[in-house]
Amino acid sequence: MKKNMLLSIFCFLLLTSCLSYTQQENAKLRIGTFDSRCIAVAYARSPEFMKEMEDIRTKHAKAKEEDNKELLKELEQLGPTKQVLMHQQGFSTGSILNIMEKVKDKLPSIAKENNVKLIASKWEVMFADEFIELVDITDQVVNLFNPDEATRKIIGEIKVMDPVPIEQISINPMD
């Protein structure tokens, strides 16, 4: 009798675990994706970025005033480098890791809100099978930078355009 009961319990547990596994297999894994260009533009037009650029200009003026040639050289290189990076990020598919770093503490709540297990640039997803559901969270990430209406309009225009191939983005900021 005891053996039959144990066998029955074992069979029941086996059956329920098989059903649970089958249901899990049919559930899609949700991945949050974003258009990196939109986020780059939102950041580039944000007060935080404007302050960052103003700080660089202030440091440059002070270095010039103090005749700090080493710092001047560094800052004069930083400006054009930032410009090239912004072009890669805003017009093409360049990585926005430096921007996402600024809001990384807010991403878990966006992930939870959208029931996604991973967040990645849509340009980095090379393949997703039928068990993956891609969820666009671009607007939610953009909102972290509090864009104004003009910025939202630009972002809307970017969304419908194909990115410029990154190989076509000049490394010369004067181009």
mmCIF file of the C-alpha atoms, coordinates in Angstrom:
data_MODEL
# 
_entry.id   MODEL 
# 
loop_
_atom_site.group_PDB 
_atom_site.id 
_atom_site.type_symbol 
_atom_site.label_atom_id 
_atom_site.label_alt_id 
_atom_site.label_comp_id 
_atom_site.label_asym_id 
_atom_site.label_entity_id 
_atom_site.label_seq_id 
_atom_site.pdbx_PDB_ins_code 
_atom_site.Cartn_x 
_atom_site.Cartn_y 
_atom_site.Cartn_z 
_atom_site.occupancy 
_atom_site.B_iso_or_equiv 
_atom_site.pdbx_formal_charge 
_atom_site.auth_seq_id 
_atom_site.auth_comp_id 
_atom_site.auth_asym_id 
_atom_site.auth_atom_id 
_atom_site.pdbx_PDB_model_num 
ATOM 1   C CA . MET A 1 1   ? 0.000  0.000  0.000   1.00 0.00 ? 1   MET A CA 1 
ATOM 2   C CA . LYS A 1 2   ? 2.817  2.340  0.967   1.00 0.00 ? 2   LYS A CA 1 
ATOM 3   C CA . LYS A 1 3   ? 4.670  1.520  -2.274  1.00 0.00 ? 3   LYS A CA 1 
ATOM 4   C CA . ASN A 1 4   ? 1.565  2.241  -4.350  1.00 0.00 ? 4   ASN A CA 1 
ATOM 5   C CA . MET A 1 5   ? 1.093  5.575  -2.634  1.00 0.00 ? 5   MET A CA 1 
ATOM 6   C CA . LEU A 1 6   ? 4.745  6.526  -3.176  1.00 0.00 ? 6   LEU A CA 1 
ATOM 7   C CA . LEU A 1 7   ? 4.505  5.410  -6.797  1.00 0.00 ? 7   LEU A CA 1 
ATOM 8   C CA . SER A 1 8   ? 1.332  7.466  -7.251  1.00 0.00 ? 8   SER A CA 1 
ATOM 9   C CA . ILE A 1 9   ? 2.976  10.553 -5.746  1.00 0.00 ? 9   ILE A CA 1 
ATOM 10  C CA . PHE A 1 10  ? 6.055  10.063 -7.906  1.00 0.00 ? 10  PHE A CA 1 
ATOM 11  C CA . CYS A 1 11  ? 3.898  9.716  -11.065 1.00 0.00 ? 11  CYS A CA 1 
ATOM 12  C CA . PHE A 1 12  ? 1.896  12.802 -10.118 1.00 0.00 ? 12  PHE A CA 1 
ATOM 13  C CA . LEU A 1 13  ? 5.058  14.847 -9.562  1.00 0.00 ? 13  LEU A CA 1 
ATOM 14  C CA . LEU A 1 14  ? 6.540  13.602 -12.820 1.00 0.00 ? 14  LEU A CA 1 
ATOM 15  C CA . LEU A 1 15  ? 3.385  14.483 -14.743 1.00 0.00 ? 15  LEU A CA 1 
ATOM 16  C CA . THR A 1 16  ? 3.094  17.975 -13.235 1.00 0.00 ? 16  THR A CA 1 
ATOM 17  C CA . SER A 1 17  ? 6.765  18.733 -13.859 1.00 0.00 ? 17  SER A CA 1 
ATOM 18  C CA . CYS A 1 18  ? 6.414  17.599 -17.494 1.00 0.00 ? 18  CYS A CA 1 
ATOM 19  C CA . LEU A 1 19  ? 3.355  19.820 -17.947 1.00 0.00 ? 19  LEU A CA 1 
ATOM 20  C CA . SER A 1 20  ? 5.145  22.721 -16.312 1.00 0.00 ? 20  SER A CA 1 
ATOM 21  C CA . TYR A 1 21  ? 8.192  22.214 -18.532 1.00 0.00 ? 21  TYR A CA 1 
ATOM 22  C CA . THR A 1 22  ? 5.997  22.085 -21.668 1.00 0.00 ? 22  THR A CA 1 
ATOM 23  C CA . GLN A 1 23  ? 4.231  25.302 -20.666 1.00 0.00 ? 23  GLN A CA 1 
ATOM 24  C CA . GLN A 1 24  ? 7.554  27.021 -19.994 1.00 0.00 ? 24  GLN A CA 1 
ATOM 25  C CA . GLU A 1 25  ? 8.856  25.892 -23.359 1.00 0.00 ? 25  GLU A CA 1 
ATOM 26  C CA . ASN A 1 26  ? 5.884  27.522 -25.109 1.00 0.00 ? 26  ASN A CA 1 
ATOM 27  C CA . ALA A 1 27  ? 6.240  30.813 -23.224 1.00 0.00 ? 27  ALA A CA 1 
ATOM 28  C CA . LYS A 1 28  ? 8.233  33.394 -25.121 1.00 0.00 ? 28  LYS A CA 1 
ATOM 29  C CA . LEU A 1 29  ? 11.263 35.027 -23.584 1.00 0.00 ? 29  LEU A CA 1 
ATOM 30  C CA . ARG A 1 30  ? 10.730 38.795 -23.755 1.00 0.00 ? 30  ARG A CA 1 
ATOM 31  C CA . ILE A 1 31  ? 13.723 40.946 -24.699 1.00 0.00 ? 31  ILE A CA 1 
ATOM 32  C CA . GLY A 1 32  ? 13.560 44.733 -24.472 1.00 0.00 ? 32  GLY A CA 1 
ATOM 33  C CA . THR A 1 33  ? 15.102 46.507 -27.453 1.00 0.00 ? 33  THR A CA 1 
ATOM 34  C CA . PHE A 1 34  ? 15.756 50.153 -28.210 1.00 0.00 ? 34  PHE A CA 1 
ATOM 35  C CA . ASP A 1 35  ? 16.775 52.300 -31.156 1.00 0.00 ? 35  ASP A CA 1 
ATOM 36  C CA . SER A 1 36  ? 20.114 53.638 -29.946 1.00 0.00 ? 36  SER A CA 1 
ATOM 37  C CA . ARG A 1 37  ? 19.927 56.641 -32.294 1.00 0.00 ? 37  ARG A CA 1 
ATOM 38  C CA . CYS A 1 38  ? 16.822 57.949 -30.515 1.00 0.00 ? 38  CYS A CA 1 
ATOM 39  C CA . ILE A 1 39  ? 18.443 57.663 -27.122 1.00 0.00 ? 39  ILE A CA 1 
ATOM 40  C CA . ALA A 1 40  ? 21.633 59.330 -28.368 1.00 0.00 ? 40  ALA A CA 1 
ATOM 41  C CA . VAL A 1 41  ? 19.626 62.301 -29.665 1.00 0.00 ? 41  VAL A CA 1 
ATOM 42  C CA . ALA A 1 42  ? 17.598 62.546 -26.441 1.00 0.00 ? 42  ALA A CA 1 
ATOM 43  C CA . TYR A 1 43  ? 20.823 62.621 -24.444 1.00 0.00 ? 43  TYR A CA 1 
ATOM 44  C CA . ALA A 1 44  ? 22.628 65.038 -26.796 1.00 0.00 ? 44  ALA A CA 1 
ATOM 45  C CA . ARG A 1 45  ? 19.776 67.520 -26.393 1.00 0.00 ? 45  ARG A CA 1 
ATOM 46  C CA . SER A 1 46  ? 19.455 67.050 -22.618 1.00 0.00 ? 46  SER A CA 1 
ATOM 47  C CA . PRO A 1 47  ? 20.430 69.590 -19.949 1.00 0.00 ? 47  PRO A CA 1 
ATOM 48  C CA . GLU A 1 48  ? 22.900 67.014 -18.567 1.00 0.00 ? 48  GLU A CA 1 
ATOM 49  C CA . PHE A 1 49  ? 24.793 66.877 -21.862 1.00 0.00 ? 49  PHE A CA 1 
ATOM 50  C CA . MET A 1 50  ? 24.672 70.670 -22.283 1.00 0.00 ? 50  MET A CA 1 
ATOM 51  C CA . LYS A 1 51  ? 26.188 71.037 -18.800 1.00 0.00 ? 51  LYS A CA 1 
ATOM 52  C CA . GLU A 1 52  ? 28.868 68.471 -19.653 1.00 0.00 ? 52  GLU A CA 1 
ATOM 53  C CA . MET A 1 53  ? 29.805 70.469 -22.764 1.00 0.00 ? 53  MET A CA 1 
ATOM 54  C CA . GLU A 1 54  ? 29.784 73.746 -20.827 1.00 0.00 ? 54  GLU A CA 1 
ATOM 55  C CA . ASP A 1 55  ? 32.112 72.190 -18.230 1.00 0.00 ? 55  ASP A CA 1 
ATOM 56  C CA . ILE A 1 56  ? 34.526 71.224 -21.012 1.00 0.00 ? 56  ILE A CA 1 
ATOM 57  C CA . ARG A 1 57  ? 34.432 74.785 -22.413 1.00 0.00 ? 57  ARG A CA 1 
ATOM 58  C CA . THR A 1 58  ? 35.049 76.201 -18.919 1.00 0.00 ? 58  THR A CA 1 
ATOM 59  C CA . LYS A 1 59  ? 37.990 73.846 -18.333 1.00 0.00 ? 59  LYS A CA 1 
ATOM 60  C CA . HIS A 1 60  ? 39.362 74.779 -21.763 1.00 0.00 ? 60  HIS A CA 1 
ATOM 61  C CA . ALA A 1 61  ? 39.162 78.506 -21.029 1.00 0.00 ? 61  ALA A CA 1 
ATOM 62  C CA . LYS A 1 62  ? 40.843 78.011 -17.658 1.00 0.00 ? 62  LYS A CA 1 
ATOM 63  C CA . ALA A 1 63  ? 43.603 75.841 -19.162 1.00 0.00 ? 63  ALA A CA 1 
ATOM 64  C CA . LYS A 1 64  ? 44.178 78.489 -21.828 1.00 0.00 ? 64  LYS A CA 1 
ATOM 65  C CA . GLU A 1 65  ? 44.301 81.231 -19.203 1.00 0.00 ? 65  GLU A CA 1 
ATOM 66  C CA . GLU A 1 66  ? 46.792 79.214 -17.123 1.00 0.00 ? 66  GLU A CA 1 
ATOM 67  C CA . ASP A 1 67  ? 48.769 78.214 -20.237 1.00 0.00 ? 67  ASP A CA 1 
ATOM 68  C CA . ASN A 1 68  ? 48.314 74.531 -19.328 1.00 0.00 ? 68  ASN A CA 1 
ATOM 69  C CA . LYS A 1 69  ? 49.404 73.092 -22.664 1.00 0.00 ? 69  LYS A CA 1 
ATOM 70  C CA . GLU A 1 70  ? 48.941 69.458 -21.637 1.00 0.00 ? 70  GLU A CA 1 
ATOM 71  C CA . LEU A 1 71  ? 45.329 69.967 -20.533 1.00 0.00 ? 71  LEU A CA 1 
ATOM 72  C CA . LEU A 1 72  ? 44.643 72.189 -23.542 1.00 0.00 ? 72  LEU A CA 1 
ATOM 73  C CA . LYS A 1 73  ? 45.829 69.463 -25.898 1.00 0.00 ? 73  LYS A CA 1 
ATOM 74  C CA . GLU A 1 74  ? 43.668 66.876 -24.107 1.00 0.00 ? 74  GLU A CA 1 
ATOM 75  C CA . LEU A 1 75  ? 40.548 69.068 -24.182 1.00 0.00 ? 75  LEU A CA 1 
ATOM 76  C CA . GLU A 1 76  ? 41.089 70.098 -27.807 1.00 0.00 ? 76  GLU A CA 1 
ATOM 77  C CA . GLN A 1 77  ? 41.184 66.412 -28.710 1.00 0.00 ? 77  GLN A CA 1 
ATOM 78  C CA . LEU A 1 78  ? 38.116 65.616 -26.604 1.00 0.00 ? 78  LEU A CA 1 
ATOM 79  C CA . GLY A 1 79  ? 35.773 67.938 -28.505 1.00 0.00 ? 79  GLY A CA 1 
ATOM 80  C CA . PRO A 1 80  ? 36.275 66.447 -31.972 1.00 0.00 ? 80  PRO A CA 1 
ATOM 81  C CA . THR A 1 81  ? 36.307 62.921 -30.519 1.00 0.00 ? 81  THR A CA 1 
ATOM 82  C CA . LYS A 1 82  ? 32.930 63.533 -28.859 1.00 0.00 ? 82  LYS A CA 1 
ATOM 83  C CA . GLN A 1 83  ? 31.605 64.940 -32.149 1.00 0.00 ? 83  GLN A CA 1 
ATOM 84  C CA . VAL A 1 84  ? 32.579 61.813 -34.108 1.00 0.00 ? 84  VAL A CA 1 
ATOM 85  C CA . LEU A 1 85  ? 31.129 59.585 -31.398 1.00 0.00 ? 85  LEU A CA 1 
ATOM 86  C CA . MET A 1 86  ? 27.871 61.543 -31.427 1.00 0.00 ? 86  MET A CA 1 
ATOM 87  C CA . HIS A 1 87  ? 27.617 61.181 -35.198 1.00 0.00 ? 87  HIS A CA 1 
ATOM 88  C CA . GLN A 1 88  ? 28.131 57.415 -34.932 1.00 0.00 ? 88  GLN A CA 1 
ATOM 89  C CA . GLN A 1 89  ? 25.519 57.209 -32.180 1.00 0.00 ? 89  GLN A CA 1 
ATOM 90  C CA . GLY A 1 90  ? 22.913 59.614 -33.554 1.00 0.00 ? 90  GLY A CA 1 
ATOM 91  C CA . PHE A 1 91  ? 23.019 58.795 -37.266 1.00 0.00 ? 91  PHE A CA 1 
ATOM 92  C CA . SER A 1 92  ? 24.282 55.214 -37.299 1.00 0.00 ? 92  SER A CA 1 
ATOM 93  C CA . THR A 1 93  ? 24.366 52.216 -34.987 1.00 0.00 ? 93  THR A CA 1 
ATOM 94  C CA . GLY A 1 94  ? 27.314 53.182 -32.808 1.00 0.00 ? 94  GLY A CA 1 
ATOM 95  C CA . SER A 1 95  ? 27.314 51.877 -29.254 1.00 0.00 ? 95  SER A CA 1 
ATOM 96  C CA . ILE A 1 96  ? 25.637 54.103 -26.670 1.00 0.00 ? 96  ILE A CA 1 
ATOM 97  C CA . LEU A 1 97  ? 27.114 52.287 -23.693 1.00 0.00 ? 97  LEU A CA 1 
ATOM 98  C CA . ASN A 1 98  ? 28.490 55.592 -22.351 1.00 0.00 ? 98  ASN A CA 1 
ATOM 99  C CA . ILE A 1 99  ? 24.964 57.062 -22.407 1.00 0.00 ? 99  ILE A CA 1 
ATOM 100 C CA . MET A 1 100 ? 23.161 53.999 -21.030 1.00 0.00 ? 100 MET A CA 1 
ATOM 101 C CA . GLU A 1 101 ? 25.634 53.993 -18.137 1.00 0.00 ? 101 GLU A CA 1 
ATOM 102 C CA . LYS A 1 102 ? 24.003 57.244 -16.986 1.00 0.00 ? 102 LYS A CA 1 
ATOM 103 C CA . VAL A 1 103 ? 20.563 55.611 -16.618 1.00 0.00 ? 103 VAL A CA 1 
ATOM 104 C CA . LYS A 1 104 ? 21.478 52.002 -15.814 1.00 0.00 ? 104 LYS A CA 1 
ATOM 105 C CA . ASP A 1 105 ? 19.929 52.219 -12.340 1.00 0.00 ? 105 ASP A CA 1 
ATOM 106 C CA . LYS A 1 106 ? 16.537 52.983 -13.937 1.00 0.00 ? 106 LYS A CA 1 
ATOM 107 C CA . LEU A 1 107 ? 16.607 50.093 -16.419 1.00 0.00 ? 107 LEU A CA 1 
ATOM 108 C CA . PRO A 1 108 ? 15.489 47.378 -13.971 1.00 0.00 ? 108 PRO A CA 1 
ATOM 109 C CA . SER A 1 109 ? 12.171 49.180 -13.414 1.00 0.00 ? 109 SER A CA 1 
ATOM 110 C CA . ILE A 1 110 ? 11.624 49.516 -17.184 1.00 0.00 ? 110 ILE A CA 1 
ATOM 111 C CA . ALA A 1 111 ? 12.451 45.808 -17.544 1.00 0.00 ? 111 ALA A CA 1 
ATOM 112 C CA . LYS A 1 112 ? 9.998  44.882 -14.801 1.00 0.00 ? 112 LYS A CA 1 
ATOM 113 C CA . GLU A 1 113 ? 7.268  47.132 -16.206 1.00 0.00 ? 113 GLU A CA 1 
ATOM 114 C CA . ASN A 1 114 ? 7.599  45.432 -19.613 1.00 0.00 ? 114 ASN A CA 1 
ATOM 115 C CA . ASN A 1 115 ? 8.280  41.937 -18.266 1.00 0.00 ? 115 ASN A CA 1 
ATOM 116 C CA . VAL A 1 116 ? 11.562 41.709 -20.176 1.00 0.00 ? 116 VAL A CA 1 
ATOM 117 C CA . LYS A 1 117 ? 14.590 39.726 -19.058 1.00 0.00 ? 117 LYS A CA 1 
ATOM 118 C CA . LEU A 1 118 ? 17.246 41.547 -21.080 1.00 0.00 ? 118 LEU A CA 1 
ATOM 119 C CA . ILE A 1 119 ? 17.638 44.994 -22.636 1.00 0.00 ? 119 ILE A CA 1 
ATOM 120 C CA . ALA A 1 120 ? 19.764 45.512 -25.771 1.00 0.00 ? 120 ALA A CA 1 
ATOM 121 C CA . SER A 1 121 ? 20.116 47.746 -28.796 1.00 0.00 ? 121 SER A CA 1 
ATOM 122 C CA . LYS A 1 122 ? 17.903 46.526 -31.614 1.00 0.00 ? 122 LYS A CA 1 
ATOM 123 C CA . TRP A 1 123 ? 20.918 46.847 -33.914 1.00 0.00 ? 123 TRP A CA 1 
ATOM 124 C CA . GLU A 1 124 ? 22.773 44.203 -31.901 1.00 0.00 ? 124 GLU A CA 1 
ATOM 125 C CA . VAL A 1 125 ? 20.094 41.508 -32.267 1.00 0.00 ? 125 VAL A CA 1 
ATOM 126 C CA . MET A 1 126 ? 21.289 39.354 -35.155 1.00 0.00 ? 126 MET A CA 1 
ATOM 127 C CA . PHE A 1 127 ? 18.842 36.487 -34.666 1.00 0.00 ? 127 PHE A CA 1 
ATOM 128 C CA . ALA A 1 128 ? 15.816 35.654 -32.564 1.00 0.00 ? 128 ALA A CA 1 
ATOM 129 C CA . ASP A 1 129 ? 13.858 32.439 -32.935 1.00 0.00 ? 129 ASP A CA 1 
ATOM 130 C CA . GLU A 1 130 ? 10.106 32.009 -32.452 1.00 0.00 ? 130 GLU A CA 1 
ATOM 131 C CA . PHE A 1 131 ? 10.543 31.627 -28.684 1.00 0.00 ? 131 PHE A CA 1 
ATOM 132 C CA . ILE A 1 132 ? 11.833 35.194 -28.359 1.00 0.00 ? 132 ILE A CA 1 
ATOM 133 C CA . GLU A 1 133 ? 9.540  38.213 -28.260 1.00 0.00 ? 133 GLU A CA 1 
ATOM 134 C CA . LEU A 1 134 ? 11.226 41.547 -28.953 1.00 0.00 ? 134 LEU A CA 1 
ATOM 135 C CA . VAL A 1 135 ? 9.619  44.440 -27.072 1.00 0.00 ? 135 VAL A CA 1 
ATOM 136 C CA . ASP A 1 136 ? 10.425 48.001 -28.173 1.00 0.00 ? 136 ASP A CA 1 
ATOM 137 C CA . ILE A 1 137 ? 11.197 50.100 -25.084 1.00 0.00 ? 137 ILE A CA 1 
ATOM 138 C CA . THR A 1 138 ? 12.819 53.005 -26.958 1.00 0.00 ? 138 THR A CA 1 
ATOM 139 C CA . ASP A 1 139 ? 10.332 55.626 -25.798 1.00 0.00 ? 139 ASP A CA 1 
ATOM 140 C CA . GLN A 1 140 ? 10.618 54.622 -22.159 1.00 0.00 ? 140 GLN A CA 1 
ATOM 141 C CA . VAL A 1 141 ? 14.404 54.913 -22.230 1.00 0.00 ? 141 VAL A CA 1 
ATOM 142 C CA . VAL A 1 142 ? 14.207 58.204 -24.154 1.00 0.00 ? 142 VAL A CA 1 
ATOM 143 C CA . ASN A 1 143 ? 11.877 59.566 -21.449 1.00 0.00 ? 143 ASN A CA 1 
ATOM 144 C CA . LEU A 1 144 ? 14.638 59.122 -18.874 1.00 0.00 ? 144 LEU A CA 1 
ATOM 145 C CA . PHE A 1 145 ? 16.301 62.169 -20.487 1.00 0.00 ? 145 PHE A CA 1 
ATOM 146 C CA . ASN A 1 146 ? 13.137 64.332 -20.278 1.00 0.00 ? 146 ASN A CA 1 
ATOM 147 C CA . PRO A 1 147 ? 13.078 65.357 -23.954 1.00 0.00 ? 147 PRO A CA 1 
ATOM 148 C CA . ASP A 1 148 ? 11.237 68.502 -25.016 1.00 0.00 ? 148 ASP A CA 1 
ATOM 149 C CA . GLU A 1 149 ? 8.739  68.548 -27.897 1.00 0.00 ? 149 GLU A CA 1 
ATOM 150 C CA . ALA A 1 150 ? 11.362 69.543 -30.483 1.00 0.00 ? 150 ALA A CA 1 
ATOM 151 C CA . THR A 1 151 ? 13.510 66.579 -29.448 1.00 0.00 ? 151 THR A CA 1 
ATOM 152 C CA . ARG A 1 152 ? 10.499 64.237 -29.591 1.00 0.00 ? 152 ARG A CA 1 
ATOM 153 C CA . LYS A 1 153 ? 9.809  65.445 -33.141 1.00 0.00 ? 153 LYS A CA 1 
ATOM 154 C CA . ILE A 1 154 ? 13.408 64.729 -34.203 1.00 0.00 ? 154 ILE A CA 1 
ATOM 155 C CA . ILE A 1 155 ? 13.231 61.289 -32.582 1.00 0.00 ? 155 ILE A CA 1 
ATOM 156 C CA . GLY A 1 156 ? 9.994  60.538 -34.440 1.00 0.00 ? 156 GLY A CA 1 
ATOM 157 C CA . GLU A 1 157 ? 11.733 61.368 -37.728 1.00 0.00 ? 157 GLU A CA 1 
ATOM 158 C CA . ILE A 1 158 ? 14.755 59.223 -36.848 1.00 0.00 ? 158 ILE A CA 1 
ATOM 159 C CA . LYS A 1 159 ? 12.582 56.181 -36.100 1.00 0.00 ? 159 LYS A CA 1 
ATOM 160 C CA . VAL A 1 160 ? 11.339 55.955 -39.694 1.00 0.00 ? 160 VAL A CA 1 
ATOM 161 C CA . MET A 1 161 ? 14.789 56.349 -41.259 1.00 0.00 ? 161 MET A CA 1 
ATOM 162 C CA . ASP A 1 162 ? 17.355 53.625 -41.805 1.00 0.00 ? 162 ASP A CA 1 
ATOM 163 C CA . PRO A 1 163 ? 20.627 54.188 -39.973 1.00 0.00 ? 163 PRO A CA 1 
ATOM 164 C CA . VAL A 1 164 ? 23.605 55.382 -41.972 1.00 0.00 ? 164 VAL A CA 1 
ATOM 165 C CA . PRO A 1 165 ? 26.092 52.501 -42.300 1.00 0.00 ? 165 PRO A CA 1 
ATOM 166 C CA . ILE A 1 166 ? 28.739 53.152 -39.662 1.00 0.00 ? 166 ILE A CA 1 
ATOM 167 C CA . GLU A 1 167 ? 31.486 52.826 -42.274 1.00 0.00 ? 167 GLU A CA 1 
ATOM 168 C CA . GLN A 1 168 ? 30.093 55.973 -43.900 1.00 0.00 ? 168 GLN A CA 1 
ATOM 169 C CA . ILE A 1 169 ? 30.437 58.082 -40.751 1.00 0.00 ? 169 ILE A CA 1 
ATOM 170 C CA . SER A 1 170 ? 33.588 60.130 -41.130 1.00 0.00 ? 170 SER A CA 1 
ATOM 171 C CA . ILE A 1 171 ? 36.196 60.026 -38.410 1.00 0.00 ? 171 ILE A CA 1 
ATOM 172 C CA . ASN A 1 172 ? 37.037 63.629 -39.290 1.00 0.00 ? 172 ASN A CA 1 
ATOM 173 C CA . PRO A 1 173 ? 34.681 65.927 -37.334 1.00 0.00 ? 173 PRO A CA 1 
ATOM 174 C CA . MET A 1 174 ? 35.214 68.664 -39.908 1.00 0.00 ? 174 MET A CA 1 
ATOM 175 C CA . ASP A 1 175 ? 33.569 66.587 -42.685 1.00 0.00 ? 175 ASP A CA 1 
# 
